[in-house]
Amino acid sequence: MPIIDRYSAVGANGPGEICFPITPADGADLQYVTRAIYVGGAGDITIAQKYGLPNVTFVGVPAGTILPVRATRVLVTGTTATNLVGLT
């Protein structure tokens, strides 16, 4: 019997469908634009925003946080948080 997925049509407020490790890099975009970023190790996170808006640094993000941001890049410059996972 095939698996039943009652949530196959996920809206903008639904859970992430794809999870991927994030390695911060100043010169490379992420594989996917994020819906959120899971922070495994506390610290600061600097992101490039969708639509080319200015970079933003989130200061002192606690471990275990799910940060609901649409990021195109996580920069190594300004990022001290570790074990980052993108959700999209």
N, CA, C and O atoms as CSV, one atom per row, in Angstrom:
chain,resi,resn,atom,element,x,y,z
A,1,MET,N,N,0.843,-1.176,0.000
A,1,MET,CA,C,0.000,0.000,0.000
A,1,MET,C,C,0.893,1.245,0.000
A,1,MET,O,O,1.807,1.337,0.819
A,2,PRO,N,N,0.648,2.205,-0.899
A,2,PRO,CA,C,1.481,3.418,-0.939
A,2,PRO,C,C,1.224,4.297,0.284
A,2,PRO,O,O,0.144,4.277,0.875
A,3,ILE,N,N,2.241,5.061,0.641
A,3,ILE,CA,C,2.118,5.974,1.772
A,3,ILE,C,C,1.156,7.106,1.421
A,3,ILE,O,O,1.160,7.599,0.293
A,4,ILE,N,N,0.348,7.509,2.368
A,4,ILE,CA,C,-0.612,8.589,2.164
A,4,ILE,C,C,-0.017,9.870,2.746
A,4,ILE,O,O,0.397,9.907,3.905
A,5,ASP,N,N,0.017,10.916,1.924
A,5,ASP,CA,C,0.537,12.214,2.363
A,5,ASP,C,C,-0.603,13.217,2.335
A,5,ASP,O,O,-0.895,13.807,1.294
A,6,ARG,N,N,-1.241,13.408,3.467
A,6,ARG,CA,C,-2.387,14.307,3.545
A,6,ARG,C,C,-1.970,15.773,3.518
A,6,ARG,O,O,-2.828,16.655,3.476
A,7,TYR,N,N,-0.680,16.044,3.542
A,7,TYR,CA,C,-0.186,17.422,3.554
A,7,TYR,C,C,0.684,17.712,2.337
A,7,TYR,O,O,1.608,18.522,2.415
A,8,SER,N,N,0.399,17.060,1.220
A,8,SER,CA,C,1.250,17.221,0.039
A,8,SER,C,C,1.165,18.622,-0.563
A,8,SER,O,O,2.102,19.059,-1.231
A,9,ALA,N,N,0.081,19.318,-0.343
A,9,ALA,CA,C,-0.064,20.688,-0.836
A,9,ALA,C,C,0.259,21.645,0.318
A,9,ALA,O,O,-0.639,22.113,1.017
A,10,VAL,N,N,1.546,21.926,0.504
A,10,VAL,CA,C,1.989,22.764,1.617
A,10,VAL,C,C,1.938,24.229,1.206
A,10,VAL,O,O,2.463,24.604,0.158
A,11,GLY,N,N,1.309,25.050,2.028
A,11,GLY,CA,C,1.245,26.481,1.767
A,11,GLY,C,C,2.451,27.208,2.334
A,11,GLY,O,O,3.377,26.585,2.854
A,12,ALA,N,N,2.434,28.522,2.231
A,12,ALA,CA,C,3.558,29.343,2.690
A,12,ALA,C,C,3.801,29.222,4.190
A,12,ALA,O,O,4.923,29.438,4.649
A,13,ASN,N,N,2.787,28.886,4.949
A,13,ASN,CA,C,2.937,28.760,6.402
A,13,ASN,C,C,3.163,27.325,6.847
A,13,ASN,O,O,3.235,27.051,8.045
A,14,GLY,N,N,3.273,26.419,5.908
A,14,GLY,CA,C,3.471,25.013,6.243
A,14,GLY,C,C,4.910,24.716,6.626
A,14,GLY,O,O,5.772,25.592,6.578
A,15,PRO,N,N,5.156,23.478,7.004
A,15,PRO,CA,C,6.510,23.085,7.410
A,15,PRO,C,C,7.457,23.005,6.218
A,15,PRO,O,O,7.025,22.927,5.068
A,16,GLY,N,N,8.742,23.026,6.510
A,16,GLY,CA,C,9.734,22.845,5.461
A,16,GLY,C,C,9.643,21.445,4.876
A,16,GLY,O,O,9.377,20.484,5.597
A,17,GLU,N,N,9.861,21.326,3.580
A,17,GLU,CA,C,9.794,20.026,2.916
A,17,GLU,C,C,11.178,19.469,2.613
A,17,GLU,O,O,11.350,18.256,2.494
A,18,ILE,N,N,12.154,20.344,2.489
A,18,ILE,CA,C,13.526,19.930,2.189
A,18,ILE,C,C,14.429,20.516,3.266
A,18,ILE,O,O,14.343,21.705,3.572
A,19,CYS,N,N,15.287,19.691,3.837
A,19,CYS,CA,C,16.267,20.145,4.828
A,19,CYS,C,C,17.658,19.922,4.252
A,19,CYS,O,O,17.923,18.878,3.655
A,20,PHE,N,N,18.546,20.892,4.425
A,20,PHE,CA,C,19.892,20.768,3.873
A,20,PHE,C,C,20.889,21.495,4.766
A,20,PHE,O,O,20.570,22.538,5.335
A,21,PRO,N,N,22.103,20.945,4.890
A,21,PRO,CA,C,23.122,21.604,5.709
A,21,PRO,C,C,23.572,22.903,5.050
A,21,PRO,O,O,23.661,22.990,3.826
A,22,ILE,N,N,23.851,23.898,5.862
A,22,ILE,CA,C,24.333,25.187,5.358
A,22,ILE,C,C,25.779,25.369,5.786
A,22,ILE,O,O,26.105,25.306,6.971
A,23,THR,N,N,26.641,25.598,4.802
A,23,THR,CA,C,28.023,25.989,5.050
A,23,THR,C,C,28.140,27.458,4.660
A,23,THR,O,O,28.059,27.782,3.475
A,24,PRO,N,N,28.328,28.357,5.629
A,24,PRO,CA,C,28.418,29.776,5.292
A,24,PRO,C,C,29.513,30.055,4.260
A,24,PRO,O,O,30.602,29.484,4.318
A,25,ALA,N,N,29.200,30.945,3.315
A,25,ALA,CA,C,30.146,31.327,2.261
A,25,ALA,C,C,29.804,32.734,1.791
A,25,ALA,O,O,28.638,33.047,1.549
A,26,ASP,N,N,30.810,33.573,1.663
A,26,ASP,CA,C,30.577,34.943,1.203
A,26,ASP,C,C,30.285,35.017,-0.291
A,26,ASP,O,O,29.630,35.956,-0.742
A,27,GLY,N,N,30.758,34.046,-1.065
A,27,GLY,CA,C,30.646,34.150,-2.515
A,27,GLY,C,C,29.754,33.137,-3.182
A,27,GLY,O,O,29.808,32.998,-4.404
A,28,ALA,N,N,28.925,32.414,-2.429
A,28,ALA,CA,C,28.086,31.384,-3.045
A,28,ALA,C,C,26.682,31.406,-2.454
A,28,ALA,O,O,26.501,31.427,-1.237
A,29,ASP,N,N,25.694,31.401,-3.344
A,29,ASP,CA,C,24.308,31.318,-2.898
A,29,ASP,C,C,24.001,29.922,-2.383
A,29,ASP,O,O,24.687,28.957,-2.718
A,30,LEU,N,N,22.965,29.828,-1.566
A,30,LEU,CA,C,22.492,28.537,-1.089
A,30,LEU,C,C,21.865,27.764,-2.247
A,30,LEU,O,O,21.502,28.345,-3.270
A,31,GLN,N,N,21.747,26.467,-2.076
A,31,GLN,CA,C,21.124,25.628,-3.099
A,31,GLN,C,C,19.648,25.992,-3.274
A,31,GLN,O,O,19.122,25.956,-4.386
A,32,TYR,N,N,18.992,26.338,-2.182
A,32,TYR,CA,C,17.582,26.727,-2.176
A,32,TYR,C,C,17.432,28.005,-1.356
A,32,TYR,O,O,18.201,28.234,-0.422
A,33,VAL,N,N,16.449,28.838,-1.695
A,33,VAL,CA,C,16.076,29.951,-0.824
A,33,VAL,C,C,15.392,29.325,0.388
A,33,VAL,O,O,14.520,28.469,0.237
A,34,THR,N,N,15.780,29.745,1.576
A,34,THR,CA,C,15.234,29.113,2.777
A,34,THR,C,C,13.837,29.622,3.117
A,34,THR,O,O,13.436,30.719,2.728
A,35,ARG,N,N,13.131,28.805,3.838
A,35,ARG,CA,C,11.883,29.188,4.497
A,35,ARG,C,C,12.209,29.514,5.952
A,35,ARG,O,O,11.562,30.341,6.594
A,36,ALA,N,N,13.253,28.820,6.449
A,36,ALA,CA,C,13.736,29.017,7.818
A,36,ALA,C,C,15.134,28.416,7.923
A,36,ALA,O,O,15.553,27.630,7.073
A,37,ILE,N,N,15.847,28.797,8.980
A,37,ILE,CA,C,17.173,28.238,9.265
A,37,ILE,C,C,17.168,27.730,10.699
A,37,ILE,O,O,16.844,28.463,11.633
A,38,TYR,N,N,17.533,26.453,10.857
A,38,TYR,CA,C,17.697,25.878,12.191
A,38,TYR,C,C,19.118,26.174,12.650
A,38,TYR,O,O,20.075,25.980,11.900
A,39,VAL,N,N,19.251,26.648,13.891
A,39,VAL,CA,C,20.550,26.996,14.462
A,39,VAL,C,C,20.906,25.959,15.524
A,39,VAL,O,O,20.287,25.920,16.588
A,40,GLY,N,N,21.902,25.119,15.237
A,40,GLY,CA,C,22.305,24.083,16.181
A,40,GLY,C,C,23.226,24.590,17.273
A,40,GLY,O,O,23.151,24.135,18.414
A,41,GLY,N,N,24.106,25.543,16.926
A,41,GLY,CA,C,25.053,26.111,17.887
A,41,GLY,C,C,24.895,27.620,17.932
A,41,GLY,O,O,24.916,28.274,16.889
A,42,ALA,N,N,24.738,28.179,19.116
A,42,ALA,CA,C,24.446,29.602,19.303
A,42,ALA,C,C,25.488,30.509,18.657
A,42,ALA,O,O,26.655,30.142,18.522
A,43,GLY,N,N,25.045,31.697,18.263
A,43,GLY,CA,C,25.950,32.696,17.706
A,43,GLY,C,C,25.209,33.679,16.827
A,43,GLY,O,O,23.982,33.764,16.864
A,44,ASP,N,N,25.967,34.420,16.034
A,44,ASP,CA,C,25.411,35.402,15.103
A,44,ASP,C,C,25.269,34.764,13.721
A,44,ASP,O,O,26.024,33.862,13.359
A,45,ILE,N,N,24.284,35.251,12.955
A,45,ILE,CA,C,24.087,34.767,11.585
A,45,ILE,C,C,23.902,35.975,10.684
A,45,ILE,O,O,23.036,36.814,10.936
A,46,THR,N,N,24.709,36.069,9.634
A,46,THR,CA,C,24.562,37.125,8.641
A,46,THR,C,C,24.039,36.498,7.361
A,46,THR,O,O,24.629,35.560,6.826
A,47,ILE,N,N,22.912,37.036,6.872
A,47,ILE,CA,C,22.290,36.484,5.671
A,47,ILE,C,C,22.183,37.531,4.575
A,47,ILE,O,O,22.126,38.732,4.837
A,48,ALA,N,N,22.156,37.046,3.342
A,48,ALA,CA,C,21.753,37.854,2.197
A,48,ALA,C,C,20.269,37.569,2.001
A,48,ALA,O,O,19.842,36.414,1.992
A,49,GLN,N,N,19.494,38.632,1.845
A,49,GLN,CA,C,18.055,38.488,1.724
A,49,GLN,C,C,17.621,38.292,0.280
A,49,GLN,O,O,18.324,38.657,-0.662
A,50,LYS,N,N,16.457,37.713,0.142
A,50,LYS,CA,C,15.827,37.583,-1.165
A,50,LYS,C,C,15.556,38.987,-1.712
A,50,LYS,O,O,15.404,39.929,-0.935
A,51,TYR,N,N,15.495,39.133,-2.999
A,51,TYR,CA,C,15.231,40.388,-3.703
A,51,TYR,C,C,16.382,41.379,-3.632
A,51,TYR,O,O,16.198,42.549,-3.968
A,52,GLY,N,N,17.574,40.943,-3.200
A,52,GLY,CA,C,18.726,41.825,-3.192
A,52,GLY,C,C,18.703,42.894,-2.111
A,52,GLY,O,O,19.443,43.874,-2.195
A,53,LEU,N,N,17.873,42.720,-1.110
A,53,LEU,CA,C,17.841,43.671,0.003
A,53,LEU,C,C,19.150,43.590,0.778
A,53,LEU,O,O,19.878,42.608,0.635
A,54,PRO,N,N,19.472,44.599,1.600
A,54,PRO,CA,C,20.752,44.595,2.319
A,54,PRO,C,C,20.916,43.375,3.235
A,54,PRO,O,O,19.942,42.824,3.747
A,55,ASN,N,N,22.173,42.975,3.422
A,55,ASN,CA,C,22.476,41.878,4.342
A,55,ASN,C,C,22.019,42.247,5.748
A,55,ASN,O,O,22.003,43.418,6.127
A,56,VAL,N,N,21.646,41.221,6.515
A,56,VAL,CA,C,21.171,41.411,7.886
A,56,VAL,C,C,21.925,40.456,8.795
A,56,VAL,O,O,22.138,39.295,8.447
A,57,THR,N,N,22.331,40.949,9.969
A,57,THR,CA,C,22.961,40.093,10.972
A,57,THR,C,C,22.015,39.931,12.150
A,57,THR,O,O,21.568,40.911,12.745
A,58,PHE,N,N,21.716,38.673,12.480
A,58,PHE,CA,C,20.951,38.336,13.677
A,58,PHE,C,C,21.972,38.044,14.763
A,58,PHE,O,O,22.765,37.111,14.634
A,59,VAL,N,N,21.961,38.824,15.826
A,59,VAL,CA,C,22.979,38.743,16.871
A,59,VAL,C,C,22.483,37.884,18.038
A,59,VAL,O,O,21.364,38.055,18.523
A,60,GLY,N,N,23.341,36.958,18.475
A,60,GLY,CA,C,23.056,36.163,19.668
A,60,GLY,C,C,21.903,35.193,19.526
A,60,GLY,O,O,21.087,35.059,20.437
A,61,VAL,N,N,21.829,34.519,18.400
A,61,VAL,CA,C,20.749,33.549,18.189
A,61,VAL,C,C,21.027,32.306,19.041
A,61,VAL,O,O,22.086,31.695,18.902
A,62,PRO,N,N,20.095,31.923,19.920
A,62,PRO,CA,C,20.330,30.767,20.790
A,62,PRO,C,C,20.317,29.442,20.018
A,62,PRO,O,O,19.655,29.320,18.987
A,63,ALA,N,N,21.046,28.467,20.526
A,63,ALA,CA,C,21.016,27.120,19.955
A,63,ALA,C,C,19.590,26.585,20.029
A,63,ALA,O,O,18.877,26.812,21.007
A,64,GLY,N,N,19.192,25.878,18.991
A,64,GLY,CA,C,17.858,25.294,18.947
A,64,GLY,C,C,16.808,26.185,18.322
A,64,GLY,O,O,15.647,25.792,18.213
A,65,THR,N,N,17.200,27.392,17.906
A,65,THR,CA,C,16.262,28.332,17.296
A,65,THR,C,C,15.957,27.928,15.862
A,65,THR,O,O,16.843,27.488,15.128
A,66,ILE,N,N,14.700,28.079,15.470
A,66,ILE,CA,C,14.320,28.003,14.062
A,66,ILE,C,C,13.996,29.433,13.660
A,66,ILE,O,O,12.986,29.999,14.078
A,67,LEU,N,N,14.873,30.007,12.841
A,67,LEU,CA,C,14.788,31.410,12.444
A,67,LEU,C,C,14.002,31.494,11.133
A,67,LEU,O,O,14.501,31.045,10.101
A,68,PRO,N,N,12.789,32.056,11.142
A,68,PRO,CA,C,11.958,32.075,9.939
A,68,PRO,C,C,12.377,33.193,8.976
A,68,PRO,O,O,11.806,34.283,8.996
A,69,VAL,N,N,13.374,32.912,8.137
A,69,VAL,CA,C,13.882,33.912,7.195
A,69,VAL,C,C,14.019,33.314,5.800
A,69,VAL,O,O,14.297,32.125,5.643
A,70,ARG,N,N,13.818,34.161,4.788
A,70,ARG,CA,C,13.993,33.779,3.387
A,70,ARG,C,C,15.380,34.262,2.975
A,70,ARG,O,O,15.540,35.386,2.499
A,71,ALA,N,N,16.363,33.419,3.158
A,71,ALA,CA,C,17.753,33.776,2.866
A,71,ALA,C,C,18.206,33.141,1.558
A,71,ALA,O,O,17.830,32.015,1.232
A,72,THR,N,N,19.022,33.887,0.817
A,72,THR,CA,C,19.631,33.342,-0.398
A,72,THR,C,C,21.074,32.936,-0.160
A,72,THR,O,O,21.659,32.187,-0.943
A,73,ARG,N,N,21.648,33.442,0.943
A,73,ARG,CA,C,23.051,33.163,1.264
A,73,ARG,C,C,23.251,33.356,2.762
A,73,ARG,O,O,22.657,34.253,3.361
A,74,VAL,N,N,24.085,32.518,3.367
A,74,VAL,CA,C,24.548,32.737,4.738
A,74,VAL,C,C,26.031,33.048,4.615
A,74,VAL,O,O,26.818,32.216,4.163
A,75,LEU,N,N,26.402,34.252,5.022
A,75,LEU,CA,C,27.777,34.704,4.837
A,75,LEU,C,C,28.682,34.199,5.953
A,75,LEU,O,O,28.271,34.124,7.111
A,76,VAL,N,N,29.915,33.854,5.597
A,76,VAL,CA,C,30.889,33.446,6.607
A,76,VAL,C,C,31.317,34.665,7.430
A,76,VAL,O,O,31.574,34.559,8.629
A,77,THR,N,N,31.390,35.834,6.762
A,77,THR,CA,C,31.725,37.078,7.456
A,77,THR,C,C,30.538,37.489,8.316
A,77,THR,O,O,29.464,37.790,7.797
A,78,GLY,N,N,30.729,37.503,9.611
A,78,GLY,CA,C,29.668,37.888,10.533
A,78,GLY,C,C,28.864,36.731,11.093
A,78,GLY,O,O,27.996,36.939,11.941
A,79,THR,N,N,29.137,35.505,10.633
A,79,THR,CA,C,28.407,34.339,11.142
A,79,THR,C,C,29.299,33.543,12.081
A,79,THR,O,O,30.374,33.081,11.699
A,80,THR,N,N,28.830,33.392,13.324
A,80,THR,CA,C,29.551,32.586,14.311
A,80,THR,C,C,28.726,31.383,14.758
A,80,THR,O,O,29.257,30.472,15.394
A,81,ALA,N,N,27.439,31.370,14.435
A,81,ALA,CA,C,26.584,30.233,14.777
A,81,ALA,C,C,27.044,29.008,13.984
A,81,ALA,O,O,27.621,29.136,12.904
A,82,THR,N,N,26.783,27.832,14.529
A,82,THR,CA,C,27.235,26.592,13.896
A,82,THR,C,C,26.073,25.621,13.718
A,82,THR,O,O,24.969,25.831,14.221
A,83,ASN,N,N,26.363,24.556,12.986
A,83,ASN,CA,C,25.386,23.483,12.750
A,83,ASN,C,C,24.074,24.038,12.203
A,83,ASN,O,O,23.000,23.789,12.750
A,84,LEU,N,N,24.184,24.794,11.113
A,84,LEU,CA,C,23.024,25.427,10.494
A,84,LEU,C,C,22.379,24.471,9.495
A,84,LEU,O,O,23.064,23.778,8.743
A,85,VAL,N,N,21.050,24.449,9.504
A,85,VAL,CA,C,20.289,23.613,8.575
A,85,VAL,C,C,19.226,24.486,7.924
A,85,VAL,O,O,18.448,25.148,8.611
A,86,GLY,N,N,19.201,24.484,6.592
A,86,GLY,CA,C,18.183,25.225,5.864
A,86,GLY,C,C,16.927,24.394,5.712
A,86,GLY,O,O,16.999,23.180,5.519
A,87,LEU,N,N,15.782,25.037,5.799
A,87,LEU,CA,C,14.493,24.393,5.557
A,87,LEU,C,C,13.803,25.156,4.443
A,87,LEU,O,O,13.757,26.386,4.451
A,88,THR,N,N,13.268,24.418,3.489
A,88,THR,CA,C,12.559,25.051,2.392
A,88,THR,C,C,11.387,24.209,1.955
A,88,THR,O,O,10.665,24.586,1.032
